Amino acid sequence: MWANRGAAGKGWHRVVVLFGLLVSFPAAADIMVRVEESFNGQLPITAVHWFGDKRSTRDDGSRYVVTRLDEARIYTIDRLAQNYSVSKLPVLNNPGQPLDVRALARDETRSIGPWTARKYEVIGAATAGMQIIIWATRDVDIDLENFRNIMTGLARRPGSEWMAAYRQIDGFPVLQEVQMEHKGVQYFGQTRVVAVEEREPPQDIYAPPADFRQLNAAATP
């Protein structure tokens, strides 16, 4: 469940989105997570995240964004216009380099939906000035070790280095709160999980439909 830092406005949705670009659950155990995302107190929107083997998708109904680590590409697919664009997925040059990031467990718990969650504060240079609070629970029936591997693997992406802190978090994140300042303006994003389950993914959820038109054909060989 995890955010990518970026400039306010254009890049902020990557900070708000909890799960962003996740990978590496076993193919037979794809995970569907339904979340509510809000930004600066606006009414939340609902999105569905799918996590499979080296691939993930964020779907808001009209558009879905597919991350394929096996292809090092991101697909942005517009259902209404029936088209899509492709971009390269950048990764860090030295993914094995130690990162300055820690997840500090706090003696504070609360109920979030049907779950009891514990508070964690993510700190360190890898947060790039963001204030990140994560509430995590052990009350979900998924493989938490697989989940931690996904999150720490995701830390290879520029701007997502702080996700390495998930190795230190004991549980599945059901609420993420991110605060940042950009050019003197404060921004606050919140992502709340409302449902999580393992299930068979829909067809084409990890790739553009074959009959959709690619907008930037020159971007891919």
PyMOL CGO cylinders between C-alpha atoms (Angstrom):
from pymol import cmd
from pymol.cgo import CYLINDER

trace = [
    CYLINDER, 0.00, 0.00, 0.00, 2.10, 2.80, -0.91, 0.3, 1, 1, 1, 1, 1, 1,
    CYLINDER, 2.10, 2.80, -0.91, 2.76, 6.33, -2.14, 0.3, 1, 1, 1, 1, 1, 1,
    CYLINDER, 2.76, 6.33, -2.14, 5.23, 7.93, -4.52, 0.3, 1, 1, 1, 1, 1, 1,
    CYLINDER, 5.23, 7.93, -4.52, 6.39, 11.44, -3.85, 0.3, 1, 1, 1, 1, 1, 1,
    CYLINDER, 6.39, 11.44, -3.85, 6.19, 14.08, -6.57, 0.3, 1, 1, 1, 1, 1, 1,
    CYLINDER, 6.19, 14.08, -6.57, 5.36, 17.71, -7.25, 0.3, 1, 1, 1, 1, 1, 1,
    CYLINDER, 5.36, 17.71, -7.25, 2.01, 18.97, -6.03, 0.3, 1, 1, 1, 1, 1, 1,
    CYLINDER, 2.01, 18.97, -6.03, -0.83, 18.81, -8.50, 0.3, 1, 1, 1, 1, 1, 1,
    CYLINDER, -0.83, 18.81, -8.50, 0.33, 16.54, -11.30, 0.3, 1, 1, 1, 1, 1, 1,
    CYLINDER, 0.33, 16.54, -11.30, 2.29, 14.21, -9.05, 0.3, 1, 1, 1, 1, 1, 1,
    CYLINDER, 2.29, 14.21, -9.05, 0.17, 14.36, -5.91, 0.3, 1, 1, 1, 1, 1, 1,
    CYLINDER, 0.17, 14.36, -5.91, -2.13, 11.48, -6.82, 0.3, 1, 1, 1, 1, 1, 1,
    CYLINDER, -2.13, 11.48, -6.82, 0.95, 9.27, -6.51, 0.3, 1, 1, 1, 1, 1, 1,
    CYLINDER, 0.95, 9.27, -6.51, 1.31, 10.46, -2.91, 0.3, 1, 1, 1, 1, 1, 1,
    CYLINDER, 1.31, 10.46, -2.91, -2.35, 9.92, -2.06, 0.3, 1, 1, 1, 1, 1, 1,
    CYLINDER, -2.35, 9.92, -2.06, -2.58, 6.48, -3.61, 0.3, 1, 1, 1, 1, 1, 1,
    CYLINDER, -2.58, 6.48, -3.61, -1.81, 3.94, -0.95, 0.3, 1, 1, 1, 1, 1, 1,
    CYLINDER, -1.81, 3.94, -0.95, -0.91, 0.98, -3.05, 0.3, 1, 1, 1, 1, 1, 1,
    CYLINDER, -0.91, 0.98, -3.05, 0.48, 2.58, -6.17, 0.3, 1, 1, 1, 1, 1, 1,
    CYLINDER, 0.48, 2.58, -6.17, 2.80, 0.14, -7.91, 0.3, 1, 1, 1, 1, 1, 1,
    CYLINDER, 2.80, 0.14, -7.91, 2.96, -3.18, -6.09, 0.3, 1, 1, 1, 1, 1, 1,
    CYLINDER, 2.96, -3.18, -6.09, 4.15, -6.54, -7.25, 0.3, 1, 1, 1, 1, 1, 1,
    CYLINDER, 4.15, -6.54, -7.25, 5.03, -10.19, -6.63, 0.3, 1, 1, 1, 1, 1, 1,
    CYLINDER, 5.03, -10.19, -6.63, 2.11, -11.95, -4.97, 0.3, 1, 1, 1, 1, 1, 1,
    CYLINDER, 2.11, -11.95, -4.97, 1.94, -15.51, -6.28, 0.3, 1, 1, 1, 1, 1, 1,
    CYLINDER, 1.94, -15.51, -6.28, -0.16, -15.76, -9.43, 0.3, 1, 1, 1, 1, 1, 1,
    CYLINDER, -0.16, -15.76, -9.43, -2.71, -18.01, -7.73, 0.3, 1, 1, 1, 1, 1, 1,
    CYLINDER, -2.71, -18.01, -7.73, -3.25, -15.56, -4.87, 0.3, 1, 1, 1, 1, 1, 1,
    CYLINDER, -3.25, -15.56, -4.87, -4.03, -12.18, -6.40, 0.3, 1, 1, 1, 1, 1, 1,
    CYLINDER, -4.03, -12.18, -6.40, -5.26, -9.67, -3.86, 0.3, 1, 1, 1, 1, 1, 1,
    CYLINDER, -5.26, -9.67, -3.86, -8.07, -7.21, -4.40, 0.3, 1, 1, 1, 1, 1, 1,
    CYLINDER, -8.07, -7.21, -4.40, -8.11, -4.15, -2.14, 0.3, 1, 1, 1, 1, 1, 1,
    CYLINDER, -8.11, -4.15, -2.14, -10.92, -1.58, -2.24, 0.3, 1, 1, 1, 1, 1, 1,
    CYLINDER, -10.92, -1.58, -2.24, -9.97, 1.82, -0.83, 0.3, 1, 1, 1, 1, 1, 1,
    CYLINDER, -9.97, 1.82, -0.83, -11.31, 5.31, -0.31, 0.3, 1, 1, 1, 1, 1, 1,
    CYLINDER, -11.31, 5.31, -0.31, -8.84, 8.06, -1.23, 0.3, 1, 1, 1, 1, 1, 1,
    CYLINDER, -8.84, 8.06, -1.23, -9.20, 11.69, -0.17, 0.3, 1, 1, 1, 1, 1, 1,
    CYLINDER, -9.20, 11.69, -0.17, -7.08, 14.78, -0.70, 0.3, 1, 1, 1, 1, 1, 1,
    CYLINDER, -7.08, 14.78, -0.70, -7.10, 17.96, 1.39, 0.3, 1, 1, 1, 1, 1, 1,
    CYLINDER, -7.10, 17.96, 1.39, -10.46, 17.11, 2.95, 0.3, 1, 1, 1, 1, 1, 1,
    CYLINDER, -10.46, 17.11, 2.95, -12.33, 16.62, -0.33, 0.3, 1, 1, 1, 1, 1, 1,
    CYLINDER, -12.33, 16.62, -0.33, -14.94, 13.91, -0.65, 0.3, 1, 1, 1, 1, 1, 1,
    CYLINDER, -14.94, 13.91, -0.65, -13.21, 10.54, -1.03, 0.3, 1, 1, 1, 1, 1, 1,
    CYLINDER, -13.21, 10.54, -1.03, -13.16, 8.60, -4.26, 0.3, 1, 1, 1, 1, 1, 1,
    CYLINDER, -13.16, 8.60, -4.26, -13.27, 4.81, -4.44, 0.3, 1, 1, 1, 1, 1, 1,
    CYLINDER, -13.27, 4.81, -4.44, -10.56, 2.84, -6.19, 0.3, 1, 1, 1, 1, 1, 1,
    CYLINDER, -10.56, 2.84, -6.19, -9.76, -0.86, -6.48, 0.3, 1, 1, 1, 1, 1, 1,
    CYLINDER, -9.76, -0.86, -6.48, -6.21, -2.17, -6.43, 0.3, 1, 1, 1, 1, 1, 1,
    CYLINDER, -6.21, -2.17, -6.43, -5.17, -5.55, -7.78, 0.3, 1, 1, 1, 1, 1, 1,
    CYLINDER, -5.17, -5.55, -7.78, -1.85, -7.17, -6.91, 0.3, 1, 1, 1, 1, 1, 1,
    CYLINDER, -1.85, -7.17, -6.91, -0.50, -10.17, -8.80, 0.3, 1, 1, 1, 1, 1, 1,
    CYLINDER, -0.50, -10.17, -8.80, 2.82, -11.68, -9.85, 0.3, 1, 1, 1, 1, 1, 1,
    CYLINDER, 2.82, -11.68, -9.85, 5.11, -8.74, -10.75, 0.3, 1, 1, 1, 1, 1, 1,
    CYLINDER, 5.11, -8.74, -10.75, 2.12, -6.63, -11.72, 0.3, 1, 1, 1, 1, 1, 1,
    CYLINDER, 2.12, -6.63, -11.72, -0.46, -4.36, -10.15, 0.3, 1, 1, 1, 1, 1, 1,
    CYLINDER, -0.46, -4.36, -10.15, -3.41, -2.20, -11.14, 0.3, 1, 1, 1, 1, 1, 1,
    CYLINDER, -3.41, -2.20, -11.14, -5.21, 0.81, -9.71, 0.3, 1, 1, 1, 1, 1, 1,
    CYLINDER, -5.21, 0.81, -9.71, -8.74, 1.08, -11.10, 0.3, 1, 1, 1, 1, 1, 1,
    CYLINDER, -8.74, 1.08, -11.10, -11.05, 4.05, -10.48, 0.3, 1, 1, 1, 1, 1, 1,
    CYLINDER, -11.05, 4.05, -10.48, -13.81, 2.85, -12.80, 0.3, 1, 1, 1, 1, 1, 1,
    CYLINDER, -13.81, 2.85, -12.80, -13.22, 4.98, -15.89, 0.3, 1, 1, 1, 1, 1, 1,
    CYLINDER, -13.22, 4.98, -15.89, -9.44, 4.61, -15.96, 0.3, 1, 1, 1, 1, 1, 1,
    CYLINDER, -9.44, 4.61, -15.96, -6.98, 2.07, -14.72, 0.3, 1, 1, 1, 1, 1, 1,
    CYLINDER, -6.98, 2.07, -14.72, -3.20, 2.24, -14.39, 0.3, 1, 1, 1, 1, 1, 1,
    CYLINDER, -3.20, 2.24, -14.39, -1.25, -0.98, -14.77, 0.3, 1, 1, 1, 1, 1, 1,
    CYLINDER, -1.25, -0.98, -14.77, 2.29, -1.42, -13.48, 0.3, 1, 1, 1, 1, 1, 1,
    CYLINDER, 2.29, -1.42, -13.48, 4.26, -4.29, -15.02, 0.3, 1, 1, 1, 1, 1, 1,
    CYLINDER, 4.26, -4.29, -15.02, 7.63, -4.86, -13.40, 0.3, 1, 1, 1, 1, 1, 1,
    CYLINDER, 7.63, -4.86, -13.40, 8.18, -7.84, -15.68, 0.3, 1, 1, 1, 1, 1, 1,
    CYLINDER, 8.18, -7.84, -15.68, 8.00, -5.43, -18.65, 0.3, 1, 1, 1, 1, 1, 1,
    CYLINDER, 8.00, -5.43, -18.65, 9.33, -2.28, -16.90, 0.3, 1, 1, 1, 1, 1, 1,
    CYLINDER, 9.33, -2.28, -16.90, 6.27, -0.43, -18.22, 0.3, 1, 1, 1, 1, 1, 1,
    CYLINDER, 6.27, -0.43, -18.22, 3.22, 1.45, -16.99, 0.3, 1, 1, 1, 1, 1, 1,
    CYLINDER, 3.22, 1.45, -16.99, -0.04, 1.33, -18.98, 0.3, 1, 1, 1, 1, 1, 1,
    CYLINDER, -0.04, 1.33, -18.98, -2.67, 4.04, -18.51, 0.3, 1, 1, 1, 1, 1, 1,
    CYLINDER, -2.67, 4.04, -18.51, -5.96, 2.78, -19.94, 0.3, 1, 1, 1, 1, 1, 1,
    CYLINDER, -5.96, 2.78, -19.94, -9.06, 4.88, -20.61, 0.3, 1, 1, 1, 1, 1, 1,
    CYLINDER, -9.06, 4.88, -20.61, -12.19, 2.73, -20.77, 0.3, 1, 1, 1, 1, 1, 1,
    CYLINDER, -12.19, 2.73, -20.77, -14.45, 5.50, -22.08, 0.3, 1, 1, 1, 1, 1, 1,
    CYLINDER, -14.45, 5.50, -22.08, -12.14, 6.56, -24.90, 0.3, 1, 1, 1, 1, 1, 1,
    CYLINDER, -12.14, 6.56, -24.90, -11.01, 2.97, -25.48, 0.3, 1, 1, 1, 1, 1, 1,
    CYLINDER, -11.01, 2.97, -25.48, -7.35, 3.91, -25.74, 0.3, 1, 1, 1, 1, 1, 1,
    CYLINDER, -7.35, 3.91, -25.74, -4.17, 3.69, -23.68, 0.3, 1, 1, 1, 1, 1, 1,
    CYLINDER, -4.17, 3.69, -23.68, -0.67, 5.11, -23.32, 0.3, 1, 1, 1, 1, 1, 1,
    CYLINDER, -0.67, 5.11, -23.32, 2.58, 3.42, -22.35, 0.3, 1, 1, 1, 1, 1, 1,
    CYLINDER, 2.58, 3.42, -22.35, 5.53, 4.77, -20.37, 0.3, 1, 1, 1, 1, 1, 1,
    CYLINDER, 5.53, 4.77, -20.37, 8.77, 3.25, -19.13, 0.3, 1, 1, 1, 1, 1, 1,
    CYLINDER, 8.77, 3.25, -19.13, 9.03, 2.34, -15.46, 0.3, 1, 1, 1, 1, 1, 1,
    CYLINDER, 9.03, 2.34, -15.46, 12.20, 3.84, -13.96, 0.3, 1, 1, 1, 1, 1, 1,
    CYLINDER, 12.20, 3.84, -13.96, 14.04, 1.99, -11.23, 0.3, 1, 1, 1, 1, 1, 1,
    CYLINDER, 14.04, 1.99, -11.23, 16.89, 2.90, -8.90, 0.3, 1, 1, 1, 1, 1, 1,
    CYLINDER, 16.89, 2.90, -8.90, 20.40, 2.23, -10.17, 0.3, 1, 1, 1, 1, 1, 1,
    CYLINDER, 20.40, 2.23, -10.17, 21.49, 0.63, -6.88, 0.3, 1, 1, 1, 1, 1, 1,
    CYLINDER, 21.49, 0.63, -6.88, 18.44, -1.13, -5.43, 0.3, 1, 1, 1, 1, 1, 1,
    CYLINDER, 18.44, -1.13, -5.43, 20.57, -2.99, -2.88, 0.3, 1, 1, 1, 1, 1, 1,
    CYLINDER, 20.57, -2.99, -2.88, 21.94, 0.17, -1.30, 0.3, 1, 1, 1, 1, 1, 1,
    CYLINDER, 21.94, 0.17, -1.30, 20.79, 0.62, 2.34, 0.3, 1, 1, 1, 1, 1, 1,
    CYLINDER, 20.79, 0.62, 2.34, 18.05, 3.20, 2.73, 0.3, 1, 1, 1, 1, 1, 1,
    CYLINDER, 18.05, 3.20, 2.73, 17.63, 5.66, 5.59, 0.3, 1, 1, 1, 1, 1, 1,
    CYLINDER, 17.63, 5.66, 5.59, 14.09, 4.80, 6.57, 0.3, 1, 1, 1, 1, 1, 1,
    CYLINDER, 14.09, 4.80, 6.57, 12.48, 3.45, 9.74, 0.3, 1, 1, 1, 1, 1, 1,
    CYLINDER, 12.48, 3.45, 9.74, 8.98, 2.52, 10.86, 0.3, 1, 1, 1, 1, 1, 1,
    CYLINDER, 8.98, 2.52, 10.86, 8.47, 3.43, 14.51, 0.3, 1, 1, 1, 1, 1, 1,
    CYLINDER, 8.47, 3.43, 14.51, 5.71, 1.49, 16.28, 0.3, 1, 1, 1, 1, 1, 1,
    CYLINDER, 5.71, 1.49, 16.28, 3.66, 3.63, 18.63, 0.3, 1, 1, 1, 1, 1, 1,
    CYLINDER, 3.66, 3.63, 18.63, 1.70, 2.51, 21.68, 0.3, 1, 1, 1, 1, 1, 1,
    CYLINDER, 1.70, 2.51, 21.68, -1.55, 3.57, 20.08, 0.3, 1, 1, 1, 1, 1, 1,
    CYLINDER, -1.55, 3.57, 20.08, -4.28, 1.42, 18.57, 0.3, 1, 1, 1, 1, 1, 1,
    CYLINDER, -4.28, 1.42, 18.57, -7.67, 2.18, 17.07, 0.3, 1, 1, 1, 1, 1, 1,
    CYLINDER, -7.67, 2.18, 17.07, -10.50, 0.50, 15.21, 0.3, 1, 1, 1, 1, 1, 1,
    CYLINDER, -10.50, 0.50, 15.21, -10.53, 1.08, 11.47, 0.3, 1, 1, 1, 1, 1, 1,
    CYLINDER, -10.53, 1.08, 11.47, -13.51, -0.61, 9.88, 0.3, 1, 1, 1, 1, 1, 1,
    CYLINDER, -13.51, -0.61, 9.88, -13.62, -4.17, 11.23, 0.3, 1, 1, 1, 1, 1, 1,
    CYLINDER, -13.62, -4.17, 11.23, -9.92, -4.19, 12.09, 0.3, 1, 1, 1, 1, 1, 1,
    CYLINDER, -9.92, -4.19, 12.09, -7.85, -3.27, 15.12, 0.3, 1, 1, 1, 1, 1, 1,
    CYLINDER, -7.85, -3.27, 15.12, -4.81, -1.36, 13.90, 0.3, 1, 1, 1, 1, 1, 1,
    CYLINDER, -4.81, -1.36, 13.90, -1.57, -0.11, 15.42, 0.3, 1, 1, 1, 1, 1, 1,
    CYLINDER, -1.57, -0.11, 15.42, 0.03, 3.21, 14.59, 0.3, 1, 1, 1, 1, 1, 1,
    CYLINDER, 0.03, 3.21, 14.59, 3.42, 3.44, 12.83, 0.3, 1, 1, 1, 1, 1, 1,
    CYLINDER, 3.42, 3.44, 12.83, 5.37, 6.58, 11.97, 0.3, 1, 1, 1, 1, 1, 1,
    CYLINDER, 5.37, 6.58, 11.97, 7.72, 6.35, 8.99, 0.3, 1, 1, 1, 1, 1, 1,
    CYLINDER, 7.72, 6.35, 8.99, 10.82, 8.53, 9.32, 0.3, 1, 1, 1, 1, 1, 1,
    CYLINDER, 10.82, 8.53, 9.32, 14.23, 8.96, 7.69, 0.3, 1, 1, 1, 1, 1, 1,
    CYLINDER, 14.23, 8.96, 7.69, 15.80, 10.67, 4.70, 0.3, 1, 1, 1, 1, 1, 1,
    CYLINDER, 15.80, 10.67, 4.70, 13.95, 8.35, 2.29, 0.3, 1, 1, 1, 1, 1, 1,
    CYLINDER, 13.95, 8.35, 2.29, 10.66, 10.02, 3.19, 0.3, 1, 1, 1, 1, 1, 1,
    CYLINDER, 10.66, 10.02, 3.19, 11.93, 13.20, 1.45, 0.3, 1, 1, 1, 1, 1, 1,
    CYLINDER, 11.93, 13.20, 1.45, 10.19, 15.48, 3.93, 0.3, 1, 1, 1, 1, 1, 1,
    CYLINDER, 10.19, 15.48, 3.93, 6.82, 13.73, 3.87, 0.3, 1, 1, 1, 1, 1, 1,
    CYLINDER, 6.82, 13.73, 3.87, 5.11, 12.99, 7.18, 0.3, 1, 1, 1, 1, 1, 1,
    CYLINDER, 5.11, 12.99, 7.18, 3.81, 9.43, 6.86, 0.3, 1, 1, 1, 1, 1, 1,
    CYLINDER, 3.81, 9.43, 6.86, 1.54, 7.68, 9.35, 0.3, 1, 1, 1, 1, 1, 1,
    CYLINDER, 1.54, 7.68, 9.35, 0.44, 4.09, 8.73, 0.3, 1, 1, 1, 1, 1, 1,
    CYLINDER, 0.44, 4.09, 8.73, -2.13, 2.12, 10.71, 0.3, 1, 1, 1, 1, 1, 1,
    CYLINDER, -2.13, 2.12, 10.71, -1.54, -1.61, 10.27, 0.3, 1, 1, 1, 1, 1, 1,
    CYLINDER, -1.54, -1.61, 10.27, -3.49, -4.67, 11.37, 0.3, 1, 1, 1, 1, 1, 1,
    CYLINDER, -3.49, -4.67, 11.37, -2.81, -8.37, 11.67, 0.3, 1, 1, 1, 1, 1, 1,
    CYLINDER, -2.81, -8.37, 11.67, -6.53, -9.10, 11.37, 0.3, 1, 1, 1, 1, 1, 1,
    CYLINDER, -6.53, -9.10, 11.37, -6.47, -9.89, 7.63, 0.3, 1, 1, 1, 1, 1, 1,
    CYLINDER, -6.47, -9.89, 7.63, -6.15, -13.35, 6.13, 0.3, 1, 1, 1, 1, 1, 1,
    CYLINDER, -6.15, -13.35, 6.13, -3.27, -12.85, 3.70, 0.3, 1, 1, 1, 1, 1, 1,
    CYLINDER, -3.27, -12.85, 3.70, 0.39, -13.82, 3.59, 0.3, 1, 1, 1, 1, 1, 1,
    CYLINDER, 0.39, -13.82, 3.59, 2.03, -10.87, 5.36, 0.3, 1, 1, 1, 1, 1, 1,
    CYLINDER, 2.03, -10.87, 5.36, 5.55, -12.00, 4.46, 0.3, 1, 1, 1, 1, 1, 1,
    CYLINDER, 5.55, -12.00, 4.46, 4.66, -11.90, 0.77, 0.3, 1, 1, 1, 1, 1, 1,
    CYLINDER, 4.66, -11.90, 0.77, 3.19, -8.47, 1.32, 0.3, 1, 1, 1, 1, 1, 1,
    CYLINDER, 3.19, -8.47, 1.32, 6.37, -7.20, 2.98, 0.3, 1, 1, 1, 1, 1, 1,
    CYLINDER, 6.37, -7.20, 2.98, 8.43, -8.55, 0.09, 0.3, 1, 1, 1, 1, 1, 1,
    CYLINDER, 8.43, -8.55, 0.09, 6.23, -6.63, -2.31, 0.3, 1, 1, 1, 1, 1, 1,
    CYLINDER, 6.23, -6.63, -2.31, 6.58, -3.37, -0.45, 0.3, 1, 1, 1, 1, 1, 1,
    CYLINDER, 6.58, -3.37, -0.45, 10.34, -3.57, 0.02, 0.3, 1, 1, 1, 1, 1, 1,
    CYLINDER, 10.34, -3.57, 0.02, 10.76, -4.58, -3.61, 0.3, 1, 1, 1, 1, 1, 1,
    CYLINDER, 10.76, -4.58, -3.61, 8.76, -1.53, -4.59, 0.3, 1, 1, 1, 1, 1, 1,
    CYLINDER, 8.76, -1.53, -4.59, 11.31, 0.67, -2.85, 0.3, 1, 1, 1, 1, 1, 1,
    CYLINDER, 11.31, 0.67, -2.85, 13.42, 0.28, -6.01, 0.3, 1, 1, 1, 1, 1, 1,
    CYLINDER, 13.42, 0.28, -6.01, 11.31, 2.96, -7.68, 0.3, 1, 1, 1, 1, 1, 1,
    CYLINDER, 11.31, 2.96, -7.68, 12.59, 6.55, -7.48, 0.3, 1, 1, 1, 1, 1, 1,
    CYLINDER, 12.59, 6.55, -7.48, 10.36, 8.43, -5.05, 0.3, 1, 1, 1, 1, 1, 1,
    CYLINDER, 10.36, 8.43, -5.05, 9.21, 5.24, -3.34, 0.3, 1, 1, 1, 1, 1, 1,
    CYLINDER, 9.21, 5.24, -3.34, 12.34, 4.45, -1.36, 0.3, 1, 1, 1, 1, 1, 1,
    CYLINDER, 12.34, 4.45, -1.36, 10.51, 4.94, 1.93, 0.3, 1, 1, 1, 1, 1, 1,
    CYLINDER, 10.51, 4.94, 1.93, 8.45, 1.82, 1.25, 0.3, 1, 1, 1, 1, 1, 1,
    CYLINDER, 8.45, 1.82, 1.25, 11.39, -0.24, 2.46, 0.3, 1, 1, 1, 1, 1, 1,
    CYLINDER, 11.39, -0.24, 2.46, 9.99, 0.57, 5.92, 0.3, 1, 1, 1, 1, 1, 1,
    CYLINDER, 9.99, 0.57, 5.92, 7.27, -2.03, 5.38, 0.3, 1, 1, 1, 1, 1, 1,
    CYLINDER, 7.27, -2.03, 5.38, 9.82, -4.69, 6.30, 0.3, 1, 1, 1, 1, 1, 1,
    CYLINDER, 9.82, -4.69, 6.30, 9.57, -3.25, 9.82, 0.3, 1, 1, 1, 1, 1, 1,
    CYLINDER, 9.57, -3.25, 9.82, 5.76, -3.01, 10.00, 0.3, 1, 1, 1, 1, 1, 1,
    CYLINDER, 5.76, -3.01, 10.00, 3.96, -5.92, 11.63, 0.3, 1, 1, 1, 1, 1, 1,
    CYLINDER, 3.96, -5.92, 11.63, 0.70, -6.06, 9.72, 0.3, 1, 1, 1, 1, 1, 1,
    CYLINDER, 0.70, -6.06, 9.72, -1.29, -5.00, 6.67, 0.3, 1, 1, 1, 1, 1, 1,
    CYLINDER, -1.29, -5.00, 6.67, -1.87, -1.23, 6.24, 0.3, 1, 1, 1, 1, 1, 1,
    CYLINDER, -1.87, -1.23, 6.24, -5.54, -0.27, 6.46, 0.3, 1, 1, 1, 1, 1, 1,
    CYLINDER, -5.54, -0.27, 6.46, -5.02, 3.50, 6.73, 0.3, 1, 1, 1, 1, 1, 1,
    CYLINDER, -5.02, 3.50, 6.73, -2.26, 5.71, 5.36, 0.3, 1, 1, 1, 1, 1, 1,
    CYLINDER, -2.26, 5.71, 5.36, -1.94, 9.42, 6.00, 0.3, 1, 1, 1, 1, 1, 1,
    CYLINDER, -1.94, 9.42, 6.00, 0.62, 11.50, 4.12, 0.3, 1, 1, 1, 1, 1, 1,
    CYLINDER, 0.62, 11.50, 4.12, 1.32, 15.18, 4.69, 0.3, 1, 1, 1, 1, 1, 1,
    CYLINDER, 1.32, 15.18, 4.69, 3.75, 17.27, 2.67, 0.3, 1, 1, 1, 1, 1, 1,
    CYLINDER, 3.75, 17.27, 2.67, 4.54, 20.87, 1.87, 0.3, 1, 1, 1, 1, 1, 1,
    CYLINDER, 4.54, 20.87, 1.87, 5.21, 22.16, -1.65, 0.3, 1, 1, 1, 1, 1, 1,
    CYLINDER, 5.21, 22.16, -1.65, 6.12, 25.78, -2.34, 0.3, 1, 1, 1, 1, 1, 1,
    CYLINDER, 6.12, 25.78, -2.34, 4.66, 26.85, 0.98, 0.3, 1, 1, 1, 1, 1, 1,
    CYLINDER, 4.66, 26.85, 0.98, 1.35, 25.01, 0.50, 0.3, 1, 1, 1, 1, 1, 1,
    CYLINDER, 1.35, 25.01, 0.50, 0.35, 22.11, 2.77, 0.3, 1, 1, 1, 1, 1, 1,
    CYLINDER, 0.35, 22.11, 2.77, -1.11, 18.96, 1.23, 0.3, 1, 1, 1, 1, 1, 1,
    CYLINDER, -1.11, 18.96, 1.23, -2.75, 16.05, 3.03, 0.3, 1, 1, 1, 1, 1, 1,
    CYLINDER, -2.75, 16.05, 3.03, -3.75, 12.71, 1.54, 0.3, 1, 1, 1, 1, 1, 1,
    CYLINDER, -3.75, 12.71, 1.54, -5.51, 9.80, 3.17, 0.3, 1, 1, 1, 1, 1, 1,
    CYLINDER, -5.51, 9.80, 3.17, -6.15, 6.28, 1.92, 0.3, 1, 1, 1, 1, 1, 1,
    CYLINDER, -6.15, 6.28, 1.92, -8.48, 4.00, 3.87, 0.3, 1, 1, 1, 1, 1, 1,
    CYLINDER, -8.48, 4.00, 3.87, -9.01, 0.30, 3.13, 0.3, 1, 1, 1, 1, 1, 1,
    CYLINDER, -9.01, 0.30, 3.13, -12.64, -0.80, 3.10, 0.3, 1, 1, 1, 1, 1, 1,
    CYLINDER, -12.64, -0.80, 3.10, -12.22, -4.39, 1.83, 0.3, 1, 1, 1, 1, 1, 1,
    CYLINDER, -12.22, -4.39, 1.83, -9.41, -6.84, 1.12, 0.3, 1, 1, 1, 1, 1, 1,
    CYLINDER, -9.41, -6.84, 1.12, -9.59, -10.38, -0.20, 0.3, 1, 1, 1, 1, 1, 1,
    CYLINDER, -9.59, -10.38, -0.20, -7.82, -12.94, -2.36, 0.3, 1, 1, 1, 1, 1, 1,
    CYLINDER, -7.82, -12.94, -2.36, -9.66, -13.71, -5.58, 0.3, 1, 1, 1, 1, 1, 1,
    CYLINDER, -9.66, -13.71, -5.58, -9.34, -14.38, -9.31, 0.3, 1, 1, 1, 1, 1, 1,
    CYLINDER, -9.34, -14.38, -9.31, -8.64, -11.12, -11.18, 0.3, 1, 1, 1, 1, 1, 1,
    CYLINDER, -8.64, -11.12, -11.18, -10.87, -9.92, -14.03, 0.3, 1, 1, 1, 1, 1, 1,
    CYLINDER, -10.87, -9.92, -14.03, -9.72, -10.48, -17.59, 0.3, 1, 1, 1, 1, 1, 1,
    CYLINDER, -9.72, -10.48, -17.59, -7.48, -7.71, -18.99, 0.3, 1, 1, 1, 1, 1, 1,
    CYLINDER, -7.48, -7.71, -18.99, -7.04, -6.05, -15.58, 0.3, 1, 1, 1, 1, 1, 1,
    CYLINDER, -7.04, -6.05, -15.58, -3.24, -6.23, -15.98, 0.3, 1, 1, 1, 1, 1, 1,
    CYLINDER, -3.24, -6.23, -15.98, -3.06, -5.25, -19.67, 0.3, 1, 1, 1, 1, 1, 1,
    CYLINDER, -3.06, -5.25, -19.67, -4.83, -3.04, -22.21, 0.3, 1, 1, 1, 1, 1, 1,
    CYLINDER, -4.83, -3.04, -22.21, -7.69, -4.75, -24.06, 0.3, 1, 1, 1, 1, 1, 1,
    CYLINDER, -7.69, -4.75, -24.06, -6.58, -6.00, -27.46, 0.3, 1, 1, 1, 1, 1, 1,
    CYLINDER, -6.58, -6.00, -27.46, -9.03, -3.76, -29.33, 0.3, 1, 1, 1, 1, 1, 1,
    CYLINDER, -9.03, -3.76, -29.33, -7.99, -0.51, -27.56, 0.3, 1, 1, 1, 1, 1, 1,
    CYLINDER, -7.99, -0.51, -27.56, -5.88, 2.01, -29.50, 0.3, 1, 1, 1, 1, 1, 1,
    CYLINDER, -5.88, 2.01, -29.50, -2.40, 2.90, -28.29, 0.3, 1, 1, 1, 1, 1, 1,
    CYLINDER, -2.40, 2.90, -28.29, -1.87, 6.68, -28.26, 0.3, 1, 1, 1, 1, 1, 1,
    CYLINDER, -1.87, 6.68, -28.26, 1.93, 6.73, -28.21, 0.3, 1, 1, 1, 1, 1, 1,
    CYLINDER, 1.93, 6.73, -28.21, 2.86, 3.82, -30.43, 0.3, 1, 1, 1, 1, 1, 1,
    CYLINDER, 2.86, 3.82, -30.43, 6.35, 5.27, -30.91, 0.3, 1, 1, 1, 1, 1, 1,
    CYLINDER, 6.35, 5.27, -30.91, 7.06, 4.83, -27.18, 0.3, 1, 1, 1, 1, 1, 1,
    CYLINDER, 7.06, 4.83, -27.18, 7.28, 1.04, -27.41, 0.3, 1, 1, 1, 1, 1, 1,
    CYLINDER, 7.28, 1.04, -27.41, 9.17, -1.24, -29.78, 0.3, 1, 1, 1, 1, 1, 1,
]
cmd.load_cgo(trace, "trace")
